[in-house]
Amino acid sequence: MKFSKSLLVLSVGAALAGCGSDSDNSPVTCETADSCTKFTVLHTNDNHGRFWENSKGEYGMAARKTLIESIRAEVAANGGESILLSGGDINTGVPESDMQDAVPDFVGMNLLGYDAMAVGNHEFDNSLDVLDMQAELADFPMLAANIYKKDADGKVTDERYFAPYKVFTINGLKVAVIGLTTKDTAKLVNPDNVASIYFEDPQVEIQKTLAEIEANEKVDLVFATTHMGHYQDGNHGSEAAGDVMLARSLKEGELDAIIGGHSQNPVCMEPGTNEYADFKPGDDCAPDQQNGTYIMQAHEWGKYVGRADFEYYDGKLHLADYALIPVNLKAKDENGDYQFITEEIKPDATVKSILLPYQQQGQDLLDVKVSETDGKLEGDRTTVRSQQTNLGHLLGEAYRTYNLVNADFGVMNSGGVRDSIQTGDITYRDVLTVQPFGNFVTKATMTGAEVKEYLDVVATKSAGSGAYAQLDNITLSVDCDASDVTITDINGKGFDLAATYTFSVISFSAAGGDNYPIIDVESTQMTDASVLREFFVNNPQISAEDFNKNLDNIQYFSNGQAVKGCPSASN
């Protein structure tokens, strides 16, 4: 849906602006107020390694720099000042970045002049020493009020891991920016990476942080940069409560704006409703507004720069204009050729030249062929999280047959499968795109009775969720309604409750990730990507059909009907 900027200003401005009046009963505006301060908040979120433009020339930090500098110059020329915030998740997503621990992304953020960022859950995909290195590299603070250190005995201390907030002076206004991270982080990353820290409920923590600001600071406004997610009308389902519920948990006026991330959606609402607009690149965008709090999010990957032009007068904050500005996004024309949706933004030459060596180093490492496949290996998110696939079973075979494992069967959580591998050459880039998290391949040993008890939990995880299990070299049927499995064969040996079996599982799952049972394992200390790469090197020609043959060995039933996976009600 498109609507004019004048209507946008009217809808968002009238909703929150104080309706003061002068002697002739005209509404007070920035122009008629005794004093008015203008400032602009620029924001991005969920960068996920996209420091470089994609193969179509879309987004990338060099073009983002050009856009941001042009906005800064415009704002300054009109008597305002600006601040640049990130909603977090700088890490994980593009192999060139992943292999270099997101160093090029933080170098790029420094060049773009970010002022602060929320800490995202994917910042914990690596060990804390990598995150500490990134925090040291960044010229701006990582903010997270609700992350606390544990002591040597595992007890939560009063010491935060990151700064809870920072106060900025923006065009004379004192603005406190609080950082908050989703409480779900503890179950979304390898538990070993966060064993020494604790994630407090953001709704609890913000009350504490607001009290600290009240006691220690004199501020005009309070913003939050969060990595919690925006869910329409607060309906967060199985996810932790996000920005909407955070705003609703406070008294009106306690929090002026939320600059968010995590759910990776453009937060553009039908004006005056709690429903998402049918937003497309280049459309006008009205941010959400809950309990007196503006809520904004700029989709993902630097595809957009969010621009919020604020005016502060009569002791109140007013949103004069808002936009999600595309960064060289393209669409196909009538001839099938990709064309810029909006005017092309020329990449900043300095930023591009500084980031180029990182891109070249990544290319050198990633573009070496390691194998080839005669058909697609299916890892698309909607498919691999809902049914058994050939790629899911290939991963199971790669890990269970690794020479340090040699297990009877394999278990792979589908949320760890991040993409498909297309027909043709397979490179290390493909490997890291599919398995970017750096989990260790591990081996578990159990009796048949213990295996059944384990799979009663794991095999009945909901289809559609990242916990849905890909199960290789085992034959079983799953009663979704009873959360019960019947195992008939493992590794061609039949099944015996008293026998001993081994299986491969990544360290994330073994440590309780995705709410899998926590189990004792032997770790190979080899990452999933390195083991998968070795599997491809040892198998230079992959037959996709070979990994389709046994998909039907896993049968699911619900309400007496065969299904591809257990519906969510069973969990």
HELIX and SHEET records of a PDB file:
HELIX    1   1 LYS A    5  LEU A   16  1                                  12    
HELIX    2   2 MET A   61  ALA A   77  1                                  17    
HELIX    3   3 PRO A   95  ASP A   98  1                                   4    
HELIX    4   4 VAL A  103  LEU A  112  1                                  10    
HELIX    5   5 ASN A  121  PHE A  124  5                                   4    
HELIX    6   6 LEU A  128  LEU A  137  1                                  10    
HELIX    7   7 THR A  185  LEU A  188  1                                   4    
HELIX    8   8 PRO A  191  VAL A  194  5                                   4    
HELIX    9   9 PRO A  202  ASN A  216  1                                  15    
HELIX   10  10 GLN A  232  GLY A  234  5                                   3    
HELIX   11  11 ASP A  243  ARG A  248  1                                   6    
HELIX   12  12 ALA A  349  LEU A  366  1                                  18    
HELIX   13  13 ARG A  381  VAL A  384  1                                   4    
HELIX   14  14 ASN A  390  ARG A  400  1                                  11    
HELIX   15  15 SER A  414  GLY A  416  5                                   3    
HELIX   16  16 TYR A  428  VAL A  434  1                                   7    
HELIX   17  17 GLY A  448  VAL A  458  1                                  11    
HELIX   18  18 SER A  507  ALA A  510  1                                   4    
HELIX   19  19 GLY A  513  ASN A  515  5                                   3    
HELIX   20  20 ASP A  528  ASN A  538  1                                  11    
HELIX   21  21 ALA A  544  PHE A  547  5                                   4    
HELIX   22  22 LEU A  551  ASN A  553  5                                   3    
HELIX   23  23 SER A  568  SER A  570  5                                   3    
SHEET    1   A 6 MET A 142  LEU A 143  0                                        
SHEET    2   A 6 ALA A 116  ALA A 118  1                                        
SHEET    3   A 6 GLU A  81  SER A  86  1                                        
SHEET    4   A 6 THR A  37  THR A  44  1                                        
SHEET    5   A 6 TYR A 304  TYR A 313 -1                                        
SHEET    6   A 6 LYS A 316  PRO A 326 -1                                        
SHEET    1   B 3 VAL A 156  ARG A 160  0                                        
SHEET    2   B 3 ILE A 147  LYS A 150 -1                                        
SHEET    3   B 3 ILE A 197  PHE A 199 -1                                        
SHEET    1   C 6 TYR A 165  ILE A 170  0                                        
SHEET    2   C 6 LEU A 173  THR A 181 -1                                        
SHEET    3   C 6 LEU A 221  HIS A 227  1                                        
SHEET    4   C 6 ALA A 257  ILE A 259  1                                        
SHEET    5   C 6 THR A 293  MET A 296  1                                        
SHEET    6   C 6 ASP A 288  GLN A 290 -1                                        
SHEET    1   D 2 LYS A 330  LYS A 332  0                                        
SHEET    2   D 2 TYR A 338  PHE A 340 -1                                        
SHEET    1   E 3 GLY A 424  THR A 427  0                                        
SHEET    2   E 3 LYS A 369  THR A 373 -1                                        
SHEET    3   E 3 GLN A 541  ILE A 542  1                                        
SHEET    1   F 5 ALA A 469  ASP A 472  0                                        
SHEET    2   F 5 PHE A 409  ASN A 413 -1                                        
SHEET    3   F 5 THR A 500  ILE A 506  1                                        
SHEET    4   F 5 PHE A 440  THR A 447 -1                                        
SHEET    5   F 5 GLU A 522  THR A 527 -1                                        
SHEET    1   G 4 ASP A 484  ILE A 490  0                                        
SHEET    2   G 4 ILE A 474  ASP A 479 -1                                        
SHEET    3   G 4 ILE A 554  SER A 558  1                                        
SHEET    4   G 4 GLN A 561  VAL A 563 -1                                        
END                                                                             
